[in-house]
Amino acid sequence: MSKRPETVPWELNCLYILLSDRGWVGTFHWALYLHQADLTGRLYHVVNRDDGIWKLEVMECANKIRAADLMAAVRIGVILPEFFDMFDKGLSQATIRPHSPRSEEPFSCRTWAMDALIELEQIGLIEIKDIAGLENETRAVGLMSGNRRMRDIFPVRTTLTAA
């Protein structure tokens, strides 16, 4: 049995969708991660606290980002450093609402991540060809990882490109 590496081979300035284990088979916590330096990046995700209120959390993270719980990472594309502030501003526009404006589904970390990508498209940072396809592809990657935890970073095949 091969030993899993302690760090993930993130690519500099790349944006990823991360899927983490929630403890229930077939379900994941969805987040966005922008790898900004050799050993660090920023994690963007929404969490539902004990009081039932959703909140956006932005955290500086080391390369070992949630390694124990990480099920999959889907590489979206490159965000150049000169656009990091614009990226942060775009994600702050992805507001927490009772329902997704895109799909009308109840709010969740998954709907927030997909809606946040649409916000990034609207400000010109990325181009989305098929948001539903991207969501389905990301979910499939997570389901394929099963119980083995993350071993690879998966590139998106055809659904989204950096603008």
N, C-alpha and C positions, 0 to 999 in steps of 0.2 A: 504494500500500500504506500503510495507516494505521500509525502508530507506536503500539506498545503502551504504555499508561501505566506509569510506573515504580512506582506504588503501587496497591494494590488498595483499592477503596472499601468498607472494612469498616464495619459498623454497630456502634456502641457497645454493649457488654454482650451481644453476640450470640455464640452458640456455632455453630461450623462443623465439618463434616467436611472435611478437606483431602486431596486426592489429588495426590501428587507423582510425577514421572517416575522410574522405576527403571531405565530404559535398555532395557527389553524391551517390545515392542508389546503393549498390552492388560493390562499389569500396573502396579500403582501401590503407592506407600508411603502407608499410611493414617495419619492423625493427627487429633487434635482441637485446635481453636484457639478460645480465648475472648478476644475483643477487649475489653480492659478500659479503655483510655484513647484519646485522639485518635490517637496515633501508636504505641501499643504494645499488646501482648497477651501471652498465654501459650500456648505450643505444648506439647502433651502427646502424646508418642508413644513407642513401644517400638522399640528398635534391637537388632539381632543383631550383636554385636561379633565380632572375629576369633576369639575363643575359643569361639564358638558359644553364648554365654550371652546371653539376652535381658535387657534392662534398660529400665526406664521412665526417660525423660528429660523434664524439665520445664524449658522455657527461656523467658526473657523475650525477646520479639522486637519489632523495629521493624516499621513498616507495610510495609516491602519484603520481608516474610517470604518467603524462598525463591522470590522472584518468577521466577527463571530456570527452576526445576524445577516450579513449581506448575501442575498440569494442570486442576484443578477445585476449587471450594469450594462446598459445599452448606450453606446457611444452615438451621440447626435451629430456633433460637429465642432468646429473651432469658433471661439469667441475671442477676438484679439484684445490684448490688454487695454488699448485705447477705448474699447467699448464696455469695459467692466462696469463703470458708473451707469451707463445707459442700461446695461443688463439688470443691475440692482433696481433701478427705477422702474423698469418694465415689470419685474416680478412684484414690486410693491403695488402695481396697478391690478394685479390678479387678486382681487378682493375676495374676502370670505363672505359667501352668500348662502342662503338656505338651499338654493338649487343652482346647478351649473347653467350659465347662460347658453352654453353650447349644446348640452344634451337634455337639460331639464331634470337630470337625475339629482337625488339628494346629495348635498355636499359631502365630500370625502377627500382624503389625501390624493386619491387617484384622479378625481375630477379636478381638483386644484392644480395638479401637475399638468394635466392636459390643457386646462384653461390658461395656465401660465405660459405654456408654449405658444398658444394663440396670441397672447398679449405680446410676447417677444416678436412674433411675426408682424403684428400690427405696427410695431415701432421700427421694423425693418432689419432686425438682427438675424432672423432666420426665415427660411421659406418652408412652409409646410405643404406638402403635396397631398397628404391623406392622413388627417389626424386620427380617424377611426382605425386605419390600417396600422399606424404607429402604435396606437394603444393595444390593438390585438397582437401585434408582433412582440411588443414588450411583455405582455401577459404570457404569451407562448414561451418566450425565453425563460421567464420565471418558473413556469410549470415544468419545463424541461429540466431545470436545475434540480427539481425534486428535493430530496433530503441531503444532497451532497454538498450544499453550500456553493458559493460562487468560485469558479475556477478560471473563467475567461471573461473578457469584456467582449460584448457582441456589437458589431457595427450594424446600424440600421441599413437595410438593403435598399429600399426605394422610397421611403415615405417622407423623409425630411432631410434637408440639406442646409448648411450654414449659408446665409445670404452673402 
